[in-house]
Amino acid sequence: MKAHDGMYIAGAWRPAATRDTIPVVDPADEQVIAHVPAGTADDVDAAVRAARAALPAWSATPPAERAARIGAVRDGLVARKDEIAATVTAELGAPPAFSQAVHAALPILVAGSYADLTATYPFEERVGNSTVHAEPVGVVGAITPWNYPLHQIVAKVAPALAAGCTVVLKPAEHTPLTAQLFAEIVHDAGLPAGVFNLVTGLGPVAGQALAGHDGVDLVSFTGSTAVGKQIGAVAGAAVKRVALELGGKSANVILPSADLARAVNVGVANVMANSGQTCSAWTRMLVHTSRYEEAVELAAAAAAKYGDRIGPVVSERQRARVRGYIQRGVEEGARLVTGGTDAPRAHGYYVRPTVFADVTPDMTIAQEEIFGPVVSLLRYEDEDDAEAIANGTVYGLAGAVWAGDDAEAAAFARRLRTGQVDINGGRFNPLAPFGGWKQSGVGRELGAHGLAEYLQTKSLQF
């Protein structure tokens, strides 16, 4: 798609407050494919003002009508799914098949779920002699990441619209074209002017201005824990609500009774998806000592299959970050089983699928989020040891447990301090709440719990 040279504010594309631009680079060949405006605090202010002006009418719009508009957005996503997939591939580097199956398809499911939920959600209930109203929190500042650019947009914008909120979106600077395409879809869906607004720009400029704007009632952010802490501090100073979906270092716990080959193969595939750029990826594989070396061999064989199948990471900086962690793992004594820091291709920000063995819980690669195609295998002696290792990071976003039967796996999963656990390869559920414990974030996305993040309550006593 052709990039817009302005911001989408109050229902129209408007010139940016600056002529400064941000280059958009194709990670597969390192070529600049477009430029978008580098938004300023003035652009953010104009967008927030538009959102505030639109809030009274949109918040008073009946839920059925809001549901219809979200349904129209969903229909637009369906109609342009091929263009969406191509755009994500161009600016993120995801392989075309993955862009179609995940980056284009998942937002359709999420938007459709909110179209259905909005029409049936109990925005009012009786509690004794009170009527409790669930009302929109107000203007939402949505700051989204680059790793799942459209999914993260829809996961914030759809429930905000369902609640009756208006939105200002600041997408990641690496993937602004997908956000501009979404703005076109929203426009065609017939949302009133100002209900949805888009400002492209850099995080320290446009993102900071949005998080700190007095006209924003809630900041919904997905990204690194470090930036999430900064946003939380800014919002806290203004006693402003936040929803933070942050980093992860999820454990994939394989109990002795599990189908080891399946658990390892699915676990490696989980990490390699999206070139390892998934906050909920099971990057720590915990295996009982009696089956550990067998698991190492299986993991190495599984990772080798992805050499030509995964795309690049998003940027030169991200590639350097991932390679730095791989080097750190070697220096700290982990056994490099396959992969490494050497370049697999002459051009593009590619990283070799990498497997480490003999990783101990105190190593950097076992504690910090790498955000690349790197799997670390750790030994455990018994279930208490596995529990301590799995819970032994500052994160608590997701995880997996494998066992001979679901009941055994679920019993261990209840011991994990994390927001979501897959049992024996359970499928992702877009209606279930997604979010973290500890430094993985505050709040939940998706389904009814995701809608509730954008509501506040008022009780009337009779």
DRENDO-1510 file (C-alpha; in Angstrom, 1 decimal, always signed):
<recs>
REC; n; res; u; v; w
REC; 1; MET; +0.0; +0.0; +0.0 .
REC; 2; LYS; +1.0; +3.6; -0.5 .
REC; 3; ALA; +1.9; +5.4; +2.8 .
REC; 4; HIS; -0.2; +8.4; +3.9 .
REC; 5; ASP; +1.8; +11.5; +4.6 .
REC; 6; GLY; -0.5; +12.8; +7.3 .
REC; 7; MET; -2.4; +11.7; +10.4 .
REC; 8; TYR; -5.9; +10.3; +10.6 .
REC; 9; ILE; -7.7; +12.7; +12.9 .
REC; 10; ALA; -11.4; +13.5; +13.3 .
REC; 11; GLY; -12.4; +11.3; +10.4 .
REC; 12; ALA; -9.9; +12.6; +7.8 .
REC; 13; TRP; -6.3; +12.5; +6.8 .
REC; 14; ARG; -4.7; +15.7; +7.9 .
REC; 15; PRO; -1.2; +17.2; +7.3 .
REC; 16; ALA; +1.2; +16.4; +10.1 .
REC; 17; ALA; +2.6; +19.2; +12.4 .
REC; 18; THR; +6.1; +18.5; +11.1 .
REC; 19; ARG; +7.8; +17.5; +7.9 .
REC; 20; ASP; +10.0; +15.1; +9.7 .
REC; 21; THR; +9.5; +11.5; +8.6 .
REC; 22; ILE; +10.3; +7.9; +9.7 .
REC; 23; PRO; +11.6; +5.4; +7.2 .
REC; 24; VAL; +9.9; +2.0; +7.0 .
REC; 25; VAL; +12.4; -0.7; +6.2 .
REC; 26; ASP; +11.7; -4.2; +4.8 .
REC; 27; PRO; +13.7; -6.5; +7.2 .
REC; 28; ALA; +14.1; -9.1; +4.5 .
REC; 29; ASP; +16.3; -7.0; +2.2 .
REC; 30; GLU; +17.0; -3.9; +4.3 .
REC; 31; GLN; +15.5; -1.6; +1.8 .
REC; 32; VAL; +13.4; +1.5; +2.7 .
REC; 33; ILE; +9.9; +0.9; +1.3 .
REC; 34; ALA; +8.1; +4.0; +2.6 .
REC; 35; HIS; +8.2; +7.1; +4.9 .
REC; 36; VAL; +5.5; +8.1; +7.4 .
REC; 37; PRO; +5.2; +11.3; +9.5 .
REC; 38; ALA; +7.1; +11.6; +12.7 .
REC; 39; GLY; +4.3; +12.8; +14.9 .
REC; 40; THR; +4.8; +15.5; +17.5 .
REC; 41; ALA; +3.0; +16.5; +20.7 .
REC; 42; ASP; +0.9; +18.9; +18.6 .
REC; 43; ASP; -0.3; +16.0; +16.5 .
REC; 44; VAL; -1.2; +14.0; +19.6 .
REC; 45; ASP; -3.0; +17.0; +21.1 .
REC; 46; ALA; -5.1; +17.4; +18.0 .
REC; 47; ALA; -6.0; +13.7; +18.0 .
REC; 48; VAL; -6.9; +13.7; +21.7 .
REC; 49; ARG; -9.0; +16.8; +21.3 .
REC; 50; ALA; -10.9; +15.1; +18.4 .
REC; 51; ALA; -11.4; +12.0; +20.6 .
REC; 52; ARG; -12.8; +14.1; +23.5 .
REC; 53; ALA; -15.1; +15.9; +21.2 .
REC; 54; ALA; -16.5; +12.6; +19.8 .
REC; 55; LEU; -16.8; +10.9; +23.2 .
REC; 56; PRO; -20.2; +12.1; +24.4 .
REC; 57; ALA; -22.1; +11.0; +21.3 .
REC; 58; TRP; -20.2; +7.7; +20.9 .
REC; 59; SER; -20.5; +6.8; +24.6 .
REC; 60; ALA; -24.3; +7.4; +24.3 .
REC; 61; THR; -24.6; +5.2; +21.2 .
REC; 62; PRO; -26.6; +2.1; +21.9 .
REC; 63; PRO; -24.5; -1.1; +22.2 .
REC; 64; ALA; -26.3; -2.7; +19.3 .
REC; 65; GLU; -25.2; +0.1; +17.0 .
REC; 66; ARG; -21.6; +0.0; +18.4 .
REC; 67; ALA; -21.6; -3.7; +17.7 .
REC; 68; ALA; -22.7; -3.1; +14.1 .
REC; 69; ARG; -19.9; -0.6; +13.5 .
REC; 70; ILE; -17.3; -3.1; +15.0 .
REC; 71; GLY; -18.9; -5.8; +12.7 .
REC; 72; ALA; -18.3; -3.5; +9.7 .
REC; 73; VAL; -14.6; -3.2; +10.8 .
REC; 74; ARG; -14.5; -6.9; +10.9 .
REC; 75; ASP; -16.0; -7.1; +7.4 .
REC; 76; GLY; -13.3; -4.6; +6.2 .
REC; 77; LEU; -10.6; -6.8; +7.6 .
REC; 78; VAL; -12.0; -9.8; +5.7 .
REC; 79; ALA; -12.2; -7.9; +2.5 .
REC; 80; ARG; -8.6; -6.7; +2.7 .
REC; 81; LYS; -7.0; -9.7; +4.3 .
REC; 82; ASP; -4.6; -10.3; +1.4 .
REC; 83; GLU; -3.5; -6.7; +1.5 .
REC; 84; ILE; -3.1; -6.9; +5.2 .
REC; 85; ALA; -0.9; -10.0; +5.0 .
REC; 86; ALA; +1.3; -8.4; +2.2 .
REC; 87; THR; +1.7; -5.2; +4.2 .
REC; 88; VAL; +2.8; -7.1; +7.4 .
REC; 89; THR; +5.2; -9.2; +5.4 .
REC; 90; ALA; +6.7; -6.1; +3.8 .
REC; 91; GLU; +7.3; -4.1; +7.1 .
REC; 92; LEU; +7.7; -6.9; +9.6 .
REC; 93; GLY; +9.4; -9.6; +7.5 .
REC; 94; ALA; +7.0; -12.4; +8.5 .
REC; 95; PRO; +6.7; -15.2; +5.8 .
REC; 96; PRO; +3.6; -14.8; +3.6 .
REC; 97; ALA; +2.0; -18.0; +4.9 .
REC; 98; PHE; +2.3; -16.9; +8.5 .
REC; 99; SER; +1.1; -13.4; +7.7 .
REC; 100; GLN; -2.0; -14.9; +6.1 .
REC; 101; ALA; -2.7; -17.5; +8.8 .
REC; 102; VAL; -2.0; -15.3; +11.9 .
REC; 103; HIS; -1.3; -11.6; +11.2 .
REC; 104; ALA; -4.4; -11.3; +9.0 .
REC; 105; ALA; -6.7; -14.0; +10.3 .
REC; 106; LEU; -6.4; -13.4; +14.1 .
REC; 107; PRO; -7.6; -9.8; +14.0 .
REC; 108; ILE; -10.7; -10.9; +12.1 .
REC; 109; LEU; -11.5; -13.4; +14.9 .
REC; 110; VAL; -11.0; -10.8; +17.6 .
REC; 111; ALA; -13.0; -8.1; +15.9 .
REC; 112; GLY; -15.8; -10.5; +15.3 .
REC; 113; SER; -15.8; -11.6; +18.9 .
REC; 114; TYR; -16.3; -8.1; +20.0 .
REC; 115; ALA; -19.0; -7.4; +17.5 .
REC; 116; ASP; -20.9; -10.4; +19.1 .
REC; 117; LEU; -19.9; -9.5; +22.7 .
REC; 118; THR; -21.0; -5.9; +22.5 .
REC; 119; ALA; -24.5; -6.8; +21.6 .
REC; 120; THR; -24.9; -9.1; +24.6 .
REC; 121; TYR; -22.6; -7.7; +27.3 .
REC; 122; PRO; -24.4; -6.8; +30.6 .
REC; 123; PHE; -23.7; -3.1; +30.8 .
REC; 124; GLU; -26.2; -2.9; +33.7 .
REC; 125; GLU; -27.0; -5.1; +36.6 .
REC; 126; ARG; -29.1; -5.0; +39.8 .
REC; 127; VAL; -27.3; -5.5; +43.1 .
REC; 128; GLY; -29.7; -5.4; +46.0 .
REC; 129; ASN; -31.3; -2.0; +46.0 .
REC; 130; SER; -28.7; -0.6; +43.5 .
REC; 131; THR; -28.4; -0.5; +39.7 .
REC; 132; VAL; -24.8; -0.8; +38.7 .
REC; 133; HIS; -23.9; +0.8; +35.3 .
REC; 134; ALA; -20.8; -0.1; +33.4 .
REC; 135; GLU; -19.7; +3.0; +31.5 .
REC; 136; PRO; -16.8; +3.9; +29.2 .
REC; 137; VAL; -13.7; +5.0; +30.9 .
REC; 138; GLY; -13.3; +7.8; +28.4 .
REC; 139; VAL; -10.5; +8.6; +25.9 .
REC; 140; VAL; -8.1; +5.7; +25.4 .
REC; 141; GLY; -4.5; +6.2; +24.3 .
REC; 142; ALA; -3.4; +2.9; +22.7 .
REC; 143; ILE; +0.3; +2.4; +22.1 .
REC; 144; THR; +1.0; -0.8; +20.2 .
REC; 145; PRO; +4.1; -2.9; +19.3 .
REC; 146; TRP; +5.5; -4.1; +16.1 .
REC; 147; ASN; +5.6; -7.9; +16.6 .
REC; 148; TYR; +1.9; -8.5; +16.0 .
REC; 149; PRO; +1.0; -5.1; +14.6 .
REC; 150; LEU; -2.6; -5.6; +13.6 .
REC; 151; HIS; -3.6; -8.1; +16.2 .
REC; 152; GLN; -2.5; -5.8; +19.0 .
REC; 153; ILE; -4.3; -2.8; +17.4 .
REC; 154; VAL; -7.6; -4.7; +17.2 .
REC; 155; ALA; -7.2; -6.2; +20.6 .
REC; 156; LYS; -7.2; -2.7; +22.0 .
REC; 157; VAL; -9.4; -0.7; +19.7 .
REC; 158; ALA; -12.2; -3.2; +19.4 .
REC; 159; PRO; -13.0; -3.5; +23.1 .
REC; 160; ALA; -12.5; +0.2; +23.6 .
REC; 161; LEU; -15.1; +0.9; +20.9 .
REC; 162; ALA; -17.3; -1.8; +22.4 .
REC; 163; ALA; -17.2; -0.1; +25.8 .
REC; 164; GLY; -18.1; +3.3; +24.2 .
REC; 165; CYS; -14.6; +4.8; +24.5 .
REC; 166; THR; -12.9; +6.9; +21.8 .
REC; 167; VAL; -9.3; +6.1; +20.8 .
REC; 168; VAL; -6.0; +7.7; +19.8 .
REC; 169; LEU; -3.7; +5.0; +18.4 .
REC; 170; LYS; +0.1; +5.4; +18.3 .
REC; 171; PRO; +1.5; +2.3; +16.5 .
REC; 172; ALA; +5.1; +1.1; +16.6 .
REC; 173; GLU; +7.4; +3.0; +14.3 .
REC; 174; HIS; +8.6; -0.2; +12.6 .
REC; 175; THR; +5.1; -1.2; +11.4 .
REC; 176; PRO; +3.0; +2.0; +10.7 .
REC; 177; LEU; +1.7; +0.9; +7.3 .
REC; 178; THR; -0.5; -1.8; +8.9 .
REC; 179; ALA; -1.9; +0.9; +11.2 .
REC; 180; GLN; -2.6; +3.2; +8.3 .
REC; 181; LEU; -4.4; +0.4; +6.5 .
REC; 182; PHE; -6.5; -0.2; +9.6 .
REC; 183; ALA; -7.4; +3.5; +9.7 .
REC; 184; GLU; -8.7; +3.2; +6.1 .
REC; 185; ILE; -10.8; +0.2; +7.2 .
REC; 186; VAL; -12.2; +2.0; +10.2 .
REC; 187; HIS; -13.1; +5.0; +8.0 .
REC; 188; ASP; -14.9; +2.8; +5.5 .
REC; 189; ALA; -16.8; +1.1; +8.3 .
REC; 190; GLY; -18.5; +4.4; +9.0 .
REC; 191; LEU; -17.4; +5.2; +12.5 .
REC; 192; PRO; -18.2; +8.8; +13.5 .
REC; 193; ALA; -15.4; +11.4; +13.1 .
REC; 194; GLY; -13.1; +11.4; +16.1 .
REC; 195; VAL; -14.0; +8.0; +17.5 .
REC; 196; PHE; -10.8; +6.6; +16.1 .
REC; 197; ASN; -7.7; +8.6; +15.5 .
REC; 198; LEU; -4.1; +7.7; +14.4 .
REC; 199; VAL; -0.8; +9.4; +15.0 .
REC; 200; THR; +2.4; +7.8; +13.8 .
REC; 201; GLY; +5.7; +8.7; +15.4 .
REC; 202; LEU; +8.5; +7.7; +17.7 .
REC; 203; GLY; +7.8; +6.4; +21.3 .
REC; 204; PRO; +9.9; +9.0; +23.2 .
REC; 205; VAL; +8.0; +11.8; +21.3 .
REC; 206; ALA; +4.5; +10.8; +20.2 .
REC; 207; GLY; +4.1; +7.9; +22.6 .
REC; 208; GLN; +5.2; +9.9; +25.6 .
REC; 209; ALA; +3.0; +12.8; +24.7 .
REC; 210; LEU; +0.0; +10.5; +24.4 .
REC; 211; ALA; +0.7; +8.7; +27.7 .
REC; 212; GLY; +1.1; +12.0; +29.5 .
REC; 213; HIS; -1.8; +13.9; +27.9 .
REC; 214; ASP; -4.4; +15.3; +30.4 .
REC; 215; GLY; -7.2; +14.4; +28.0 .
REC; 216; VAL; -6.4; +10.7; +28.0 .
REC; 217; ASP; -8.2; +8.7; +30.6 .
REC; 218; LEU; -6.6; +5.3; +30.1 .
REC; 219; VAL; -3.3; +4.2; +28.5 .
REC; 220; SER; -3.2; +0.8; +27.0 .
REC; 221; PHE; +0.3; -0.3; +26.2 .
REC; 222; THR; +1.9; -3.4; +24.8 .
REC; 223; GLY; +5.7; -3.6; +24.7 .
REC; 224; SER; +8.8; -3.9; +26.9 .
REC; 225; THR; +8.6; -4.0; +30.6 .
REC; 226; ALA; +11.1; -1.1; +30.8 .
REC; 227; VAL; +8.9; +1.2; +28.8 .
REC; 228; GLY; +5.8; -0.1; +30.6 .
REC; 229; LYS; +7.3; +1.0; +33.9 .
REC; 230; GLN; +7.9; +4.5; +32.4 .
REC; 231; ILE; +4.3; +4.7; +31.2 .
REC; 232; GLY; +3.0; +3.5; +34.6 .
REC; 233; ALA; +5.0; +6.2; +36.3 .
REC; 234; VAL; +3.6; +8.9; +34.1 .
REC; 235; ALA; +0.1; +7.6; +34.4 .
REC; 236; GLY; +0.5; +7.2; +38.2 .
REC; 237; ALA; +1.4; +10.8; +38.6 .
REC; 238; ALA; -1.9; +11.8; +37.1 .
REC; 239; VAL; -3.8; +8.9; +38.8 .
REC; 240; LYS; -4.6; +7.6; +35.3 .
REC; 241; ARG; -5.6; +4.1; +34.6 .
REC; 242; VAL; -3.3; +1.8; +32.6 .
REC; 243; ALA; -3.4; -1.6; +31.0 .
REC; 244; LEU; +0.1; -3.0; +30.4 .
REC; 245; GLU; +0.9; -6.1; +28.5 .
REC; 246; LEU; +4.7; -6.5; +28.9 .
REC; 247; GLY; +7.5; -8.9; +28.6 .
REC; 248; GLY; +7.7; -12.7; +29.2 .
REC; 249; LYS; +10.0; -15.6; +29.8 .
REC; 250; SER; +7.6; -18.4; +29.7 .
REC; 251; ALA; +8.3; -21.9; +30.8 .
REC; 252; ASN; +7.5; -25.0; +28.8 .
REC; 253; VAL; +7.4; -27.7; +31.5 .
REC; 254; ILE; +7.6; -31.3; +30.2 .
REC; 255; LEU; +6.7; -33.8; +33.0 .
REC; 256; PRO; +8.2; -37.3; +32.8 .
REC; 257; SER; +5.0; -38.9; +31.7 .
REC; 258; ALA; +4.6; -36.6; +28.6 .
REC; 259; ASP; +4.9; -37.6; +25.0 .
REC; 260; LEU; +8.4; -36.1; +24.8 .
REC; 261; ALA; +8.8; -35.9; +21.0 .
REC; 262; ARG; +5.5; -34.0; +20.6 .
REC; 263; ALA; +6.2; -31.7; +23.6 .
REC; 264; VAL; +9.6; -30.8; +22.3 .
REC; 265; ASN; +8.5; -30.4; +18.6 .
REC; 266; VAL; +5.6; -28.2; +19.5 .
REC; 267; GLY; +7.7; -26.3; +22.0 .
REC; 268; VAL; +10.4; -25.4; +19.5 .
REC; 269; ALA; +7.7; -24.5; +16.9 .
REC; 270; ASN; +6.1; -22.1; +19.5 .
REC; 271; VAL; +9.4; -20.3; +19.9 .
REC; 272; MET; +10.3; -20.1; +16.2 .
REC; 273; ALA; +6.9; -18.6; +15.2 .
REC; 274; ASN; +7.2; -15.0; +14.2 .
REC; 275; SER; +11.0; -15.4; +14.3 .
REC; 276; GLY; +10.8; -15.7; +18.1 .
REC; 277; GLN; +9.3; -12.2; +18.4 .
REC; 278; THR; +6.4; -13.3; +20.6 .
REC; 279; CYS; +6.1; -12.1; +24.2 .
REC; 280; SER; +4.3; -15.3; +25.3 .
REC; 281; ALA; +6.8; -17.7; +23.6 .
REC; 282; TRP; +7.8; -20.7; +25.7 .
REC; 283; THR; +11.5; -19.9; +25.5 .
REC; 284; ARG; +12.5; -22.0; +28.6 .
REC; 285; MET; +12.1; -25.7; +28.1 .
REC; 286; LEU; +12.2; -27.6; +31.4 .
REC; 287; VAL; +12.9; -31.3; +31.1 .
REC; 288; HIS; +13.3; -33.9; +33.8 .
REC; 289; THR; +16.9; -35.0; +34.1 .
REC; 290; SER; +16.1; -38.6; +33.2 .
REC; 291; ARG; +15.0; -37.6; +29.7 .
REC; 292; TYR; +17.1; -34.5; +29.3 .
REC; 293; GLU; +19.6; -35.6; +26.7 .
REC; 294; GLU; +16.9; -37.1; +24.5 .
REC; 295; ALA; +15.1; -33.8; +24.6 .
REC; 296; VAL; +18.2; -31.9; +23.6 .
REC; 297; GLU; +18.6; -34.1; +20.5 .
REC; 298; LEU; +14.9; -33.7; +19.6 .
REC; 299; ALA; +15.1; -29.9; +20.0 .
REC; 300; ALA; +18.2; -29.6; +17.8 .
REC; 301; ALA; +16.5; -31.7; +15.1 .
REC; 302; ALA; +13.3; -29.6; +15.3 .
REC; 303; ALA; +15.2; -26.3; +15.2 .
REC; 304; ALA; +17.2; -27.4; +12.1 .
REC; 305; LYS; +13.9; -27.6; +10.1 .
REC; 306; TYR; +13.3; -23.9; +10.5 .
REC; 307; GLY; +16.6; -22.7; +9.0 .
REC; 308; ASP; +14.9; -21.6; +5.7 .
REC; 309; ARG; +11.3; -21.2; +7.1 .
REC; 310; ILE; +11.5; -18.3; +9.5 .
REC; 311; GLY; +11.6; -14.7; +8.5 .
REC; 312; PRO; +14.1; -12.0; +9.7 .
REC; 313; VAL; +13.8; -10.2; +13.0 .
REC; 314; VAL; +12.3; -6.7; +12.6 .
REC; 315; SER; +15.5; -4.5; +12.5 .
REC; 316; GLU; +19.2; -4.3; +12.6 .
REC; 317; ARG; +19.0; -3.3; +16.2 .
REC; 318; GLN; +16.9; -6.3; +17.1 .
REC; 319; ARG; +19.3; -8.6; +15.3 .
REC; 320; ALA; +22.2; -7.2; +17.3 .
REC; 321; ARG; +20.2; -7.6; +20.5 .
REC; 322; VAL; +19.4; -11.3; +19.8 .
REC; 323; ARG; +23.0; -12.1; +18.7 .
REC; 324; GLY; +24.2; -10.4; +21.9 .
REC; 325; TYR; +22.2; -12.7; +24.0 .
REC; 326; ILE; +23.4; -15.8; +22.1 .
REC; 327; GLN; +27.0; -14.7; +22.7 .
REC; 328; ARG; +26.2; -14.0; +26.4 .
REC; 329; GLY; +24.8; -17.6; +26.6 .
REC; 330; VAL; +28.1; -19.0; +25.3 .
REC; 331; GLU; +30.2; -16.9; +27.6 .
REC; 332; GLU; +28.2; -17.9; +30.6 .
REC; 333; GLY; +28.7; -21.6; +29.9 .
REC; 334; ALA; +25.6; -22.8; +28.2 .
REC; 335; ARG; +26.1; -25.5; +25.5 .
REC; 336; LEU; +25.3; -24.2; +22.0 .
REC; 337; VAL; +23.6; -27.2; +20.4 .
REC; 338; THR; +22.6; -25.5; +17.1 .
REC; 339; GLY; +22.5; -22.0; +15.6 .
REC; 340; GLY; +24.7; -19.2; +16.8 .
REC; 341; THR; +25.6; -15.7; +15.9 .
REC; 342; ASP; +26.9; -16.1; +12.3 .
REC; 343; ALA; +24.7; -14.6; +9.6 .
REC; 344; PRO; +22.6; -17.1; +7.7 .
REC; 345; ARG; +22.1; -14.8; +4.7 .
REC; 346; ALA; +24.0; -12.0; +3.0 .
REC; 347; HIS; +21.1; -9.6; +3.3 .
REC; 348; GLY; +18.2; -9.2; +5.7 .
REC; 349; TYR; +18.1; -9.2; +9.5 .
REC; 350; TYR; +18.1; -13.0; +9.9 .
REC; 351; VAL; +19.1; -14.9; +12.9 .
REC; 352; ARG; +19.8; -18.7; +13.0 .
REC; 353; PRO; +17.3; -20.8; +14.9 .
REC; 354; THR; +19.3; -21.5; +18.1 .
REC; 355; VAL; +19.1; -24.1; +20.8 .
REC; 356; PHE; +21.0; -24.0; +24.1 .
REC; 357; ALA; +21.5; -26.9; +26.5 .
REC; 358; ASP; +22.9; -27.0; +30.0 .
REC; 359; VAL; +21.3; -23.7; +30.8 .
REC; 360; THR; +21.0; -22.9; +34.5 .
REC; 361; PRO; +18.3; -20.8; +36.1 .
REC; 362; ASP; +20.7; -18.0; +36.9 .
REC; 363; MET; +22.0; -17.5; +33.4 .
REC; 364; THR; +21.1; -14.3; +31.5 .
REC; 365; ILE; +19.4; -16.3; +28.7 .
REC; 366; ALA; +17.2; -18.0; +31.3 .
REC; 367; GLN; +16.1; -14.7; +33.0 .
REC; 368; GLU; +15.8; -12.0; +30.3 .
REC; 369; GLU; +13.5; -11.8; +27.3 .
REC; 370; ILE; +15.6; -12.3; +24.1 .
REC; 371; PHE; +12.8; -11.9; +21.6 .
REC; 372; GLY; +14.4; -14.0; +18.9 .
REC; 373; PRO; +14.4; -17.7; +17.8 .
REC; 374; VAL; +16.3; -19.0; +20.8 .
REC; 375; VAL; +15.3; -22.0; +23.0 .
REC; 376; SER; +17.0; -22.7; +26.3 .
REC; 377; LEU; +16.7; -26.2; +27.8 .
REC; 378; LEU; +17.0; -26.5; +31.6 .
REC; 379; ARG; +17.1; -29.7; +33.8 .
REC; 380; TYR; +14.9; -30.3; +36.8 .
REC; 381; GLU; +15.0; -33.0; +39.4 .
REC; 382; ASP; +11.4; -33.2; +40.6 .
REC; 383; GLU; +8.2; -31.2; +40.4 .
REC; 384; ASP; +9.1; -28.9; +43.3 .
REC; 385; ASP; +12.3; -28.1; +41.4 .
REC; 386; ALA; +10.4; -27.5; +38.2 .
REC; 387; GLU; +8.0; -25.2; +39.9 .
REC; 388; ALA; +10.8; -23.1; +41.4 .
REC; 389; ILE; +12.6; -22.8; +38.1 .
REC; 390; ALA; +9.4; -22.0; +36.2 .
REC; 391; ASN; +8.4; -19.3; +38.7 .
REC; 392; GLY; +11.9; -18.0; +39.1 .
REC; 393; THR; +11.9; -15.0; +36.9 .
REC; 394; VAL; +10.3; -11.5; +37.2 .
REC; 395; TYR; +7.9; -12.4; +34.4 .
REC; 396; GLY; +4.6; -14.3; +34.4 .
REC; 397; LEU; +2.9; -14.0; +31.1 .
REC; 398; ALA; +2.3; -17.5; +29.7 .
REC; 399; GLY; +3.6; -21.1; +29.7 .
REC; 400; ALA; +2.9; -24.7; +28.9 .
REC; 401; VAL; +2.7; -28.0; +30.7 .
REC; 402; TRP; +2.9; -31.5; +29.2 .
REC; 403; ALA; +2.0; -34.8; +30.9 .
REC; 404; GLY; +0.5; -38.2; +30.2 .
REC; 405; ASP; -3.0; -36.9; +30.8 .
REC; 406; ASP; -4.6; -33.4; +31.1 .
REC; 407; ALA; -5.5; -33.7; +34.8 .
REC; 408; GLU; -1.8; -34.3; +35.7 .
REC; 409; ALA; -0.7; -31.3; +33.6 .
REC; 410; ALA; -3.5; -29.1; +34.9 .
REC; 411; ALA; -2.6; -29.9; +38.5 .
REC; 412; PHE; +1.0; -28.7; +37.9 .
REC; 413; ALA; -0.2; -25.7; +35.8 .
REC; 414; ARG; -2.1; -24.4; +38.9 .
REC; 415; ARG; +1.3; -24.0; +40.6 .
REC; 416; LEU; +2.6; -21.6; +38.0 .
REC; 417; ARG; +2.5; -17.9; +38.7 .
REC; 418; THR; +1.5; -16.8; +35.2 .
REC; 419; GLY; -1.5; -15.5; +33.3 .
REC; 420; GLN; -2.1; -18.3; +30.8 .
REC; 421; VAL; -1.0; -21.9; +30.5 .
REC; 422; ASP; -1.5; -24.3; +27.6 .
REC; 423; ILE; -2.2; -27.9; +28.6 .
REC; 424; ASN; -0.8; -30.6; +26.4 .
REC; 425; GLY; -0.8; -28.3; +23.4 .
REC; 426; GLY; -4.1; -26.5; +24.0 .
REC; 427; ARG; -5.1; -24.2; +21.2 .
REC; 428; PHE; -5.0; -20.4; +21.6 .
REC; 429; ASN; -8.5; -19.0; +22.6 .
REC; 430; PRO; -9.2; -15.5; +21.5 .
REC; 431; LEU; -12.1; -15.3; +24.0 .
REC; 432; ALA; -10.0; -16.2; +27.0 .
REC; 433; PRO; -8.3; -13.4; +29.0 .
REC; 434; PHE; -4.7; -12.8; +28.0 .
REC; 435; GLY; -2.2; -10.9; +30.3 .
REC; 436; GLY; +0.5; -11.3; +32.9 .
REC; 437; TRP; +1.4; -11.6; +36.5 .
REC; 438; LYS; +4.4; -9.8; +38.1 .
REC; 439; GLN; +6.4; -7.7; +35.7 .
REC; 440; SER; +4.5; -9.1; +32.7 .
REC; 441; GLY; +1.9; -6.5; +33.1 .
REC; 442; VAL; -1.4; -5.2; +34.6 .
REC; 443; GLY; -4.8; -6.0; +33.2 .
REC; 444; ARG; -6.2; -8.4; +30.6 .
REC; 445; GLU; -7.0; -8.4; +26.9 .
REC; 446; LEU; -9.4; -10.4; +24.8 .
REC; 447; GLY; -13.0; -11.5; +25.5 .
REC; 448; ALA; -15.2; -10.1; +28.2 .
REC; 449; HIS; -12.2; -9.5; +30.6 .
REC; 450; GLY; -10.6; -7.4; +27.8 .
REC; 451; LEU; -13.8; -5.3; +27.5 .
REC; 452; ALA; -14.0; -4.7; +31.2 .
REC; 453; GLU; -10.6; -3.0; +31.1 .
REC; 454; TYR; -12.3; -0.1; +29.3 .
REC; 455; LEU; -15.2; +0.3; +31.6 .
REC; 456; GLN; -15.8; +1.9; +35.0 .
REC; 457; THR; -18.8; +1.4; +37.3 .
REC; 458; LYS; -21.4; +3.7; +38.7 .
REC; 459; SER; -24.0; +2.5; +41.2 .
REC; 460; LEU; -27.4; +4.1; +41.7 .
REC; 461; GLN; -29.1; +3.3; +45.0 .
REC; 462; PHE; -32.9; +3.3; +45.1 .
</recs>
